[in-house]
């Protein structure tokens, strides 16, 4: 689970989608891309505006290392 304080939700979806897409485009797995996207969008909602909370790839990777064990990606089939 990823806990965060929400100051505003503007930009969270854009941050999620852009991070996921960028990670997949450079060859990262879908699971890692989902984790990275969740981390970046969680950072964005800590701020009222859409730019302040955006993380660099280096910071996303650092946080991925800290949260990988607790940030579960669930799979299901239909």
PyMOL CGO cylinders between C-alpha atoms (Angstrom):
from pymol import cmd
from pymol.cgo import CYLINDER

trace = [
    CYLINDER, 0.00, 0.00, 0.00, 1.13, 3.54, -0.72, 0.3, 1, 1, 1, 1, 1, 1,
    CYLINDER, 1.13, 3.54, -0.72, -0.04, 6.16, 1.76, 0.3, 1, 1, 1, 1, 1, 1,
    CYLINDER, -0.04, 6.16, 1.76, -0.14, 9.85, 0.91, 0.3, 1, 1, 1, 1, 1, 1,
    CYLINDER, -0.14, 9.85, 0.91, -1.76, 13.07, 2.02, 0.3, 1, 1, 1, 1, 1, 1,
    CYLINDER, -1.76, 13.07, 2.02, -4.01, 14.54, -0.65, 0.3, 1, 1, 1, 1, 1, 1,
    CYLINDER, -4.01, 14.54, -0.65, -3.83, 18.30, -1.15, 0.3, 1, 1, 1, 1, 1, 1,
    CYLINDER, -3.83, 18.30, -1.15, -5.36, 18.21, -4.64, 0.3, 1, 1, 1, 1, 1, 1,
    CYLINDER, -5.36, 18.21, -4.64, -6.04, 15.69, -7.37, 0.3, 1, 1, 1, 1, 1, 1,
    CYLINDER, -6.04, 15.69, -7.37, -5.25, 17.80, -10.44, 0.3, 1, 1, 1, 1, 1, 1,
    CYLINDER, -5.25, 17.80, -10.44, -2.58, 16.16, -12.56, 0.3, 1, 1, 1, 1, 1, 1,
    CYLINDER, -2.58, 16.16, -12.56, -2.63, 12.78, -10.82, 0.3, 1, 1, 1, 1, 1, 1,
    CYLINDER, -2.63, 12.78, -10.82, -4.07, 10.90, -13.79, 0.3, 1, 1, 1, 1, 1, 1,
    CYLINDER, -4.07, 10.90, -13.79, -1.74, 12.63, -16.23, 0.3, 1, 1, 1, 1, 1, 1,
    CYLINDER, -1.74, 12.63, -16.23, 1.26, 11.80, -14.04, 0.3, 1, 1, 1, 1, 1, 1,
    CYLINDER, 1.26, 11.80, -14.04, 0.13, 8.17, -13.74, 0.3, 1, 1, 1, 1, 1, 1,
    CYLINDER, 0.13, 8.17, -13.74, -0.42, 7.69, -17.47, 0.3, 1, 1, 1, 1, 1, 1,
    CYLINDER, -0.42, 7.69, -17.47, 2.75, 9.51, -18.54, 0.3, 1, 1, 1, 1, 1, 1,
    CYLINDER, 2.75, 9.51, -18.54, 4.91, 7.59, -16.07, 0.3, 1, 1, 1, 1, 1, 1,
    CYLINDER, 4.91, 7.59, -16.07, 3.41, 4.24, -17.01, 0.3, 1, 1, 1, 1, 1, 1,
    CYLINDER, 3.41, 4.24, -17.01, 3.82, 4.92, -20.73, 0.3, 1, 1, 1, 1, 1, 1,
    CYLINDER, 3.82, 4.92, -20.73, 7.40, 6.19, -20.38, 0.3, 1, 1, 1, 1, 1, 1,
    CYLINDER, 7.40, 6.19, -20.38, 8.43, 3.17, -18.32, 0.3, 1, 1, 1, 1, 1, 1,
    CYLINDER, 8.43, 3.17, -18.32, 6.93, 0.70, -20.78, 0.3, 1, 1, 1, 1, 1, 1,
    CYLINDER, 6.93, 0.70, -20.78, 8.49, 2.61, -23.70, 0.3, 1, 1, 1, 1, 1, 1,
    CYLINDER, 8.49, 2.61, -23.70, 11.98, 2.17, -22.25, 0.3, 1, 1, 1, 1, 1, 1,
    CYLINDER, 11.98, 2.17, -22.25, 11.43, -1.55, -21.71, 0.3, 1, 1, 1, 1, 1, 1,
    CYLINDER, 11.43, -1.55, -21.71, 10.41, -1.85, -18.09, 0.3, 1, 1, 1, 1, 1, 1,
    CYLINDER, 10.41, -1.85, -18.09, 7.90, -4.51, -17.11, 0.3, 1, 1, 1, 1, 1, 1,
    CYLINDER, 7.90, -4.51, -17.11, 4.23, -3.64, -16.80, 0.3, 1, 1, 1, 1, 1, 1,
    CYLINDER, 4.23, -3.64, -16.80, 4.38, -4.36, -13.05, 0.3, 1, 1, 1, 1, 1, 1,
    CYLINDER, 4.38, -4.36, -13.05, 7.31, -2.02, -12.52, 0.3, 1, 1, 1, 1, 1, 1,
    CYLINDER, 7.31, -2.02, -12.52, 5.64, 0.62, -14.70, 0.3, 1, 1, 1, 1, 1, 1,
    CYLINDER, 5.64, 0.62, -14.70, 2.46, 0.40, -12.60, 0.3, 1, 1, 1, 1, 1, 1,
    CYLINDER, 2.46, 0.40, -12.60, 4.44, 0.79, -9.38, 0.3, 1, 1, 1, 1, 1, 1,
    CYLINDER, 4.44, 0.79, -9.38, 6.37, 3.76, -10.78, 0.3, 1, 1, 1, 1, 1, 1,
    CYLINDER, 6.37, 3.76, -10.78, 3.15, 5.38, -12.00, 0.3, 1, 1, 1, 1, 1, 1,
    CYLINDER, 3.15, 5.38, -12.00, 1.50, 4.97, -8.60, 0.3, 1, 1, 1, 1, 1, 1,
    CYLINDER, 1.50, 4.97, -8.60, 4.52, 6.49, -6.86, 0.3, 1, 1, 1, 1, 1, 1,
    CYLINDER, 4.52, 6.49, -6.86, 4.63, 9.52, -9.16, 0.3, 1, 1, 1, 1, 1, 1,
    CYLINDER, 4.63, 9.52, -9.16, 0.90, 10.18, -9.04, 0.3, 1, 1, 1, 1, 1, 1,
    CYLINDER, 0.90, 10.18, -9.04, 0.90, 9.81, -5.24, 0.3, 1, 1, 1, 1, 1, 1,
    CYLINDER, 0.90, 9.81, -5.24, 3.60, 12.47, -5.09, 0.3, 1, 1, 1, 1, 1, 1,
    CYLINDER, 3.60, 12.47, -5.09, 1.58, 14.80, -7.34, 0.3, 1, 1, 1, 1, 1, 1,
    CYLINDER, 1.58, 14.80, -7.34, -1.50, 14.69, -5.10, 0.3, 1, 1, 1, 1, 1, 1,
    CYLINDER, -1.50, 14.69, -5.10, 0.61, 15.93, -2.18, 0.3, 1, 1, 1, 1, 1, 1,
    CYLINDER, 0.61, 15.93, -2.18, 0.50, 19.36, -3.84, 0.3, 1, 1, 1, 1, 1, 1,
    CYLINDER, 0.50, 19.36, -3.84, -2.28, 21.64, -5.02, 0.3, 1, 1, 1, 1, 1, 1,
    CYLINDER, -2.28, 21.64, -5.02, -0.76, 22.29, -8.43, 0.3, 1, 1, 1, 1, 1, 1,
    CYLINDER, -0.76, 22.29, -8.43, 0.04, 19.80, -11.19, 0.3, 1, 1, 1, 1, 1, 1,
    CYLINDER, 0.04, 19.80, -11.19, 3.83, 20.26, -11.44, 0.3, 1, 1, 1, 1, 1, 1,
    CYLINDER, 3.83, 20.26, -11.44, 5.41, 20.57, -8.00, 0.3, 1, 1, 1, 1, 1, 1,
    CYLINDER, 5.41, 20.57, -8.00, 5.05, 16.92, -7.03, 0.3, 1, 1, 1, 1, 1, 1,
    CYLINDER, 5.05, 16.92, -7.03, 6.37, 15.41, -10.26, 0.3, 1, 1, 1, 1, 1, 1,
    CYLINDER, 6.37, 15.41, -10.26, 9.36, 13.19, -9.55, 0.3, 1, 1, 1, 1, 1, 1,
    CYLINDER, 9.36, 13.19, -9.55, 12.50, 12.64, -11.58, 0.3, 1, 1, 1, 1, 1, 1,
    CYLINDER, 12.50, 12.64, -11.58, 13.17, 9.13, -12.85, 0.3, 1, 1, 1, 1, 1, 1,
    CYLINDER, 13.17, 9.13, -12.85, 16.02, 8.89, -10.36, 0.3, 1, 1, 1, 1, 1, 1,
    CYLINDER, 16.02, 8.89, -10.36, 13.67, 9.70, -7.47, 0.3, 1, 1, 1, 1, 1, 1,
    CYLINDER, 13.67, 9.70, -7.47, 11.02, 7.31, -8.77, 0.3, 1, 1, 1, 1, 1, 1,
    CYLINDER, 11.02, 7.31, -8.77, 13.63, 4.54, -8.93, 0.3, 1, 1, 1, 1, 1, 1,
    CYLINDER, 13.63, 4.54, -8.93, 14.78, 5.33, -5.39, 0.3, 1, 1, 1, 1, 1, 1,
    CYLINDER, 14.78, 5.33, -5.39, 11.22, 5.12, -4.11, 0.3, 1, 1, 1, 1, 1, 1,
    CYLINDER, 11.22, 5.12, -4.11, 10.62, 1.94, -6.10, 0.3, 1, 1, 1, 1, 1, 1,
    CYLINDER, 10.62, 1.94, -6.10, 13.47, 0.36, -4.21, 0.3, 1, 1, 1, 1, 1, 1,
    CYLINDER, 13.47, 0.36, -4.21, 11.93, 1.38, -0.89, 0.3, 1, 1, 1, 1, 1, 1,
    CYLINDER, 11.93, 1.38, -0.89, 8.36, 0.27, -1.66, 0.3, 1, 1, 1, 1, 1, 1,
    CYLINDER, 8.36, 0.27, -1.66, 8.63, -2.69, -4.04, 0.3, 1, 1, 1, 1, 1, 1,
    CYLINDER, 8.63, -2.69, -4.04, 7.97, -5.24, -1.31, 0.3, 1, 1, 1, 1, 1, 1,
    CYLINDER, 7.97, -5.24, -1.31, 4.87, -3.41, -0.04, 0.3, 1, 1, 1, 1, 1, 1,
    CYLINDER, 4.87, -3.41, -0.04, 3.47, -1.97, -3.28, 0.3, 1, 1, 1, 1, 1, 1,
    CYLINDER, 3.47, -1.97, -3.28, 1.64, -5.02, -4.59, 0.3, 1, 1, 1, 1, 1, 1,
    CYLINDER, 1.64, -5.02, -4.59, 0.40, -5.33, -8.16, 0.3, 1, 1, 1, 1, 1, 1,
    CYLINDER, 0.40, -5.33, -8.16, -2.62, -7.62, -8.20, 0.3, 1, 1, 1, 1, 1, 1,
    CYLINDER, -2.62, -7.62, -8.20, -3.39, -9.77, -11.20, 0.3, 1, 1, 1, 1, 1, 1,
    CYLINDER, -3.39, -9.77, -11.20, -6.69, -11.27, -12.19, 0.3, 1, 1, 1, 1, 1, 1,
    CYLINDER, -6.69, -11.27, -12.19, -8.10, -13.14, -15.14, 0.3, 1, 1, 1, 1, 1, 1,
    CYLINDER, -8.10, -13.14, -15.14, -11.49, -12.93, -16.74, 0.3, 1, 1, 1, 1, 1, 1,
]
cmd.load_cgo(trace, "trace")
